[in-house]
C-alpha cells in the first residue's frame, strides 16, 4: 500500500508504519495516533482484521463489516480507494473466508462492487445453485470479464507455442529448404565436417513439415471439479477454449466429481463451461478416466491431461491400471495437481508417487507454464517439470 508520510522525521515515519501494521491495540507500543487518510485506511483494515472481542478506545481495531450489503459495498469501495488491485483481491478473499460474506455475493449490488479475479469466480460458481435469477446475469458478467482477461493474457502465446510444437512433430525425411531443422541436420552430419573448407557437408537432411489444416493431435482435458480445484477449473476452461480454436487439435473437455460430464460442445464459450460445472462433492477419478479412455481413437496422437489433487474416492487400483494402459497404447499422459498461480494444493502423495512410478509424474503447473507443458507432450519429449525444492 502507498501512504503519504505525516512527518519528515524518519523515526516518526517508522512508528506510523508500524502503527498501521500492528493495528493500534494496547500492546502495539508505538504511541502513534493516526488521522486523515491513514485513519480511514486503518478503519478499512480494522473492519476485516480487527479482533472484535475486546473493544479498545479511540481507533483501536474491532471487526465490523456488518451483515448488510450496503455496508459491505461501502467497504469494498474504500479498499479500492486505498489499496492496489492485488491487495484488494486478497482482502476480498479474506472477507469472504473470515466474515462469511458468501451469501451477500448473491446480491447484484455486491457483485457490481467487487474486484473480479479467479478466486471470486470460484466462489460464484460454488454459489450458482443458490443464486437467484436477479443475480445470475450480473454473476455471468463478472465471470465473463475474468475469462476475457485471462484469454487476452494466455491465448496468443498458447497458440504460437502449440503451433510450433505441431510443426516440429510433423517430421519429414525430404524437407523443403525452409523446413530444414538446421540444428538437428548439423548434429547428424558432424562426421562429414571438412576442415579445409571449415564446413559440414550434409548427406542427410532433417526437417519438419508445416502442420496441415487436418487434425494432427487430440487433447482430452479431464478436470476434477472438487471445491479445492476452483482456480484450476477456471484456467482449464480458458485453455480448453483456446485449444478448441486451433484446427490442428481436436479438444475434449471432461469434468468430474463422483459423476462425469462431457462439456466439449460448450468449449466455444468458457463461461458456459464454467456454469456447467458443479464445484464440490466427492471425487471418482477412475470413472472419469474410464470415460476419457473410451473416447480415444488414436492413442499415439492423443494427450490426456488429468487436473486433480488425486484424492480418489473410486477404485484406486483400477485408476492406476487405466493410466498404465493408456500409456502403453501410446497416449501421452500428463498429471497436474493444479493449474493455477498458487502452487500445489494439498494432494494425495501416495497416488502421486504411484503415477510417477508409471512414468507420469504429478506436479503443479502455472498458467504461464502450461503452453510449454502441452508443447512437450505434443512433441513426446520430457515435460518441463518445475523445480519445487
C-alpha positions in Angstrom: 0.0 0.0 0.0 1.1 3.6 -0.5 0.6 6.4 2.0 2.0 9.8 2.4 4.2 10.4 5.4 2.8 12.8 8.1 6.2 14.0 9.1 9.7 14.3 7.7 11.2 12.6 10.7 12.3 9.1 9.7 11.9 7.7 13.2 8.3 9.0 13.4 7.6 7.7 9.9 8.7 4.2 11.0 6.4 4.4 14.1 3.5 5.4 11.8 4.0 2.5 9.6 4.3 0.1 12.5 1.1 1.5 13.9 -0.7 0.7 10.6 0.7 -2.8 10.7 0.0 -3.6 14.4 -3.5 -2.1 14.5 -3.3 0.2 17.5 -4.1 -2.3 20.2 -2.7 -1.5 23.7 0.3 -3.7 23.2 1.5 -2.2 20.0 3.9 0.1 21.8 4.0 2.8 19.2 2.2 5.6 20.9 1.4 6.9 17.4 -2.1 8.3 16.6 -3.4 8.3 13.0 -5.5 11.0 11.3 -6.9 11.7 7.9 -6.3 9.2 5.1 -4.2 7.0 7.5 -7.1 6.8 9.9 -9.5 5.9 7.2 -7.2 3.2 5.8 -6.8 1.8 9.3 -10.6 1.7 9.6 -10.9 -0.5 6.5 -8.3 -2.9 7.9 -10.0 -2.9 11.3 -13.3 -3.9 9.8 -11.8 -7.0 8.4 -8.9 -8.0 10.6 -9.9 -6.4 14.0 -10.4 -8.7 16.9 -13.9 -7.6 17.7 -13.9 -9.4 21.1 -12.5 -6.6 23.3 -13.1 -3.1 22.0 -10.4 -0.5 22.6 -10.7 3.3 23.0 -10.1 5.6 20.0 -9.5 3.9 16.7 -8.4 0.6 18.0 -9.4 -2.2 15.7 -12.7 -4.1 16.0 -14.2 -6.2 13.3 -17.3 -4.7 11.8 -18.4 -5.0 8.2 -21.9 -5.6 9.4 -24.3 -8.0 7.7 -25.9 -5.8 5.1 -24.9 -5.4 1.5 -24.8 -1.5 1.6 -22.1 -1.5 4.4 -20.1 -4.2 2.6 -20.4 -2.2 -0.7 -19.1 0.9 1.0 -16.2 -1.1 2.5 -15.4 -2.5 -1.0 -15.2 1.0 -2.4 -12.9 2.1 0.5 -10.4 -0.7 0.0 -10.3 0.0 -3.8 -9.6 3.7 -2.9 -6.7 2.9 -0.5 -5.0 -0.2 -1.9 -3.8 -1.6 -5.2 -5.8 -4.2 -7.1 -3.6 -7.2 -6.0 -4.2 -6.2 -2.3 -7.9 -5.6 -2.9 -8.3 -9.2 -4.2 -6.6 -10.7 -1.2 -8.7 -8.6 1.2 -11.9 -9.7 -0.6 -11.0 -13.3 -0.3 -10.2 -12.8 3.4 -13.5 -11.1 3.9 -15.4 -14.0 2.3 -13.5 -16.5 4.4 -13.3 -14.7 7.8 -16.6 -12.9 7.9 -18.9 -15.3 6.0 -19.9 -12.9 3.2 -20.6 -15.6 0.6 -24.4 -15.1 1.0 -24.0 -11.4 0.2 -22.4 -12.2 -3.1 -25.9 -13.3 -4.2 -27.0 -9.7 -4.4 -26.4 -7.8 -7.6 -25.1 -4.6 -6.0 -22.4 -6.6 -4.2 -21.2 -8.2 -7.4 -21.0 -4.8 -9.2 -18.7 -3.5 -6.4 -16.2 -6.4 -6.1 -12.8 -6.6 -7.8 -13.2 -9.6 -10.1 -10.5 -12.3 -10.1 -10.1 -16.1 -10.5 -10.9 -16.8 -6.8 -14.1 -14.7 -6.9 -15.2 -16.7 -9.9 -14.6 -19.9 -8.0 -16.8 -18.6 -5.1 -19.6 -17.6 -7.5 -19.5 -21.0 -9.2 -19.9 -22.7 -5.9 -22.9 -20.5 -5.1 -24.5 -21.0 -8.6 -27.3 -23.3 -7.5 -28.3 -20.9 -4.7 -28.2 -17.8 -6.9 -31.5 -16.0 -7.5 -32.4 -15.2 -11.1 -31.9 -11.5 -10.5 -28.3 -12.1 -9.7 -27.3 -14.6 -12.4 -26.9 -12.2 -15.2 -24.6 -10.0 -13.1 -22.6 -13.0 -12.0 -22.2 -14.1 -15.6 -20.9 -10.6 -16.5 -18.4 -10.8 -13.6 -17.2 -14.3 -14.7 -17.0 -13.2 -18.4 -14.8 -10.2 -17.5 -12.3 -12.5 -15.7 -12.4 -15.1 -18.5 -11.8 -12.4 -21.2 -8.9 -11.0 -19.3 -7.3 -14.5 -19.0 -7.9 -15.2 -22.7 -6.1 -11.9 -23.6 -3.2 -12.9 -21.4 -2.9 -16.5 -22.4 -4.3 -17.2 -25.9 -1.7 -15.7 -28.2 1.3 -17.3 -26.5 -0.5 -20.7 -26.2 -1.4 -20.8 -29.9 2.1 -19.8 -31.0 3.8 -22.3 -28.7 1.5 -25.2 -29.7 1.6 -24.3 -33.4 5.3 -24.6 -33.3 5.1 -27.9 -31.5 2.7 -29.3 -34.1 5.0 -28.2 -36.9 8.0 -29.8 -35.2 6.1 -33.1 -34.6 5.4 -33.5 -38.3 8.9 -34.7 -39.2 9.7 -35.3 -42.9 12.7 -37.0 -44.5 13.0 -34.8 -47.5 12.2 -31.3 -46.3 12.0 -28.2 -48.4 14.7 -25.6 -47.8 12.5 -23.5 -45.5 11.5 -26.6 -43.5 15.0 -27.9 -42.7 15.8 -28.2 -39.0 19.4 -27.0 -39.2 20.3 -27.8 -35.6 19.4 -31.4 -36.0 20.8 -31.6 -39.5 24.2 -30.3 -38.5 24.3 -32.6 -35.4 23.5 -35.6 -37.5 26.2 -34.7 -40.1 29.2 -33.7 -38.0 31.2 -36.7 -39.2 31.1 -35.1 -42.6 32.9 -32.0 -41.5 35.6 -30.8 -44.0 38.3 -28.9 -42.0 39.9 -27.5 -45.2 36.6 -25.8 -46.0 35.5 -25.3 -42.4 32.1 -26.6 -43.2 29.8 -29.6 -42.9 28.6 -31.3 -46.0 25.2 -32.8 -45.0 24.4 -36.2 -46.5 21.0 -36.4 -44.7 18.6 -33.5 -44.2 16.3 -33.5 -41.2 13.3 -31.2 -41.2 9.7 -30.9 -40.2 6.6 -30.3 -42.3 4.2 -27.5 -41.6 1.1 -28.6 -39.7 -1.7 -29.1 -42.2 -5.3 -28.0 -41.7 -6.4 -31.5 -40.8 -6.4 -32.6 -37.2 -2.9 -33.7 -36.1 -3.4 -34.2 -32.4 -6.2 -35.0 -29.9 -6.3 -33.5 -26.4 -8.5 -34.6 -23.6 -8.7 -32.3 -20.6 -10.0 -34.2 -17.6 -10.8 -31.8 -14.7 -11.5 -32.5 -11.1 -14.3 -30.1 -10.0 -14.0 -30.6 -6.3 -14.1 -27.4 -4.3 -10.3 -27.1 -3.8 -9.8 -27.1 -7.6 -11.8 -23.9 -8.3 -8.9 -21.8 -9.8 -7.8 -24.8 -11.9 -11.2 -25.3 -13.3 -11.3 -21.6 -14.4 -7.9 -21.7 -16.1 -8.5 -25.1 -17.7 -11.8 -23.9 -19.2 -10.0 -20.9 -20.8 -7.2 -23.1 -22.1 -9.8 -25.6 -23.4 -11.5 -22.8 -25.4 -8.1 -21.7 -26.8 -7.2 -25.3 -27.8 -10.6 -25.8 -29.4 -10.0 -22.8 -31.6 -7.0 -24.5 -33.2 -7.8 -26.5 -36.3 -5.0 -29.0 -35.9 -6.1 -30.0 -32.4 -9.3 -31.9 -31.5 -10.1 -30.9 -27.9 -12.4 -32.7 -25.5 -13.3 -31.3 -22.1 -14.5 -33.6 -19.3 -15.2 -32.5 -15.7 -16.0 -34.9 -12.9 -16.8 -35.4 -9.2 -18.5 -38.7 -8.5 -20.2 -38.2 -11.8 -18.7 -37.4 -15.2 -19.8 -34.6 -17.5 -18.6 -34.0 -21.1 -18.7 -30.3 -21.8 -17.0 -30.4 -25.2 -20.0 -28.9 -27.0 -19.7 -25.8 -24.9 -16.0 -25.2 -25.5 -16.6 -22.2 -27.7 -17.7 -20.2 -24.6 -15.7 -20.8 -21.4 -18.4 -19.0 -19.4 -20.9 -21.7 -20.4 -18.4 -24.3 -19.4 -17.8 -22.8 -16.0 -21.5 -22.5 -15.2 -21.8 -26.1 -16.4 -19.5 -27.3 -13.6 -20.6 -28.0 -10.0 -17.8 -27.3 -7.6 -17.7 -29.5 -4.5 -18.8 -33.1 -3.9 -16.8 -36.3 -4.0 -14.2 -37.5 -6.5 -14.1 -40.6 -8.7 -11.0 -40.3 -10.9 -11.3 -43.9 -12.1 -14.7 -43.3 -13.5 -13.6 -40.1 -15.3 -10.5 -41.8 -16.8 -12.7 -44.7 -17.9 -14.8 -42.3 -19.9 -11.8 -40.5 -21.3 -10.3 -43.8 -22.3 -13.4 -44.8 -24.2 -13.2 -41.6 -26.3 -9.6 -42.2 -27.5 -9.5 -43.4 -31.1 -5.8 -42.5 -32.0 -3.7 -43.3 -28.9 -0.4 -42.4 -30.4 -1.7 -38.9 -31.3 -3.5 -38.2 -28.1 -2.6 -36.3 -25.0 -4.7 -36.8 -21.8 -4.3 -34.1 -19.2 -5.7 -35.0 -15.7 -6.0 -32.0 -13.4 -6.7 -33.2 -9.9 -5.5 -33.2 -6.3 -5.6 -37.1 -6.7 -7.8 -37.7 -3.7 -9.6 -40.7 -5.2 -13.0 -41.8 -3.9 -13.3 -44.5 -6.6 -11.2 -47.6 -7.1 -7.6 -46.8 -6.8 -6.0 -49.8 -8.4 -8.3 -49.5 -11.4 -7.4 -45.9 -11.8 -3.7 -46.7 -11.9 -4.3 -49.6 -14.3 -6.1 -47.3 -16.7 -3.2 -44.8 -16.7 -0.8 -47.6 -17.3 -3.0 -49.0 -20.2 -3.3 -45.6 -21.8 0.5 -45.0 -21.7 1.1 -48.5 -23.0 -1.1 -47.7 -26.0 0.9 -44.6 -26.8 -1.1 -41.9 -25.1 0.9 -39.0 -23.6 -0.5 -38.7 -20.0 0.0 -35.5 -18.1 -1.0 -35.3 -14.4 -1.3 -31.8 -12.9 -2.0 -31.3 -9.2 -3.2 -27.7 -10.0 -3.4 -25.3 -12.9 -3.1 -22.0 -11.1 -0.6 -19.5 -9.8 -0.9 -20.7 -6.2 1.2 -23.8 -6.5 0.3 -27.3 -5.4 -2.7 -27.7 -3.0 -3.0 -30.4 -0.5 -2.9 -33.6 -2.6 -2.6 -37.4 -2.2 1.1 -38.1 -2.1 0.7 -41.8 -2.3 -1.2 -41.6 -5.6 1.2 -39.0 -6.9 4.1 -41.4 -6.2 2.2 -44.3 -7.9 1.7 -42.2 -11.0 5.4 -41.2 -11.1 6.3 -44.8 -10.9 4.2 -45.3 -14.1 6.2 -42.5 -15.8 3.5 -39.9 -15.2 4.9 -37.5 -12.6 2.3 -35.3 -11.0 3.1 -31.6 -10.5 1.5 -28.2 -10.1 1.6 -26.0 -13.2 1.1 -22.3 -13.6 -0.9 -20.9 -16.4 2.2 -19.4 -17.9 4.0 -22.8 -18.0 1.0 -24.7 -19.3 1.7 -24.0 -23.0 5.3 -25.3 -22.6 4.0 -28.5 -20.9 1.5 -29.1 -23.7 4.1 -28.4 -26.4 6.4 -31.0 -24.8 3.5 -33.5 -24.6 2.6 -33.0 -28.2 6.2 -33.5 -29.3 6.6 -36.5 -27.0 9.6 -35.1 -25.2 10.2 -34.8 -21.4 7.9 -32.4 -19.6 9.3 -29.2 -18.2 8.5 -30.0 -14.6 9.2 -27.0 -12.3 11.7 -27.4 -9.5 9.8 -27.1 -6.2 12.8 -27.7 -3.9 
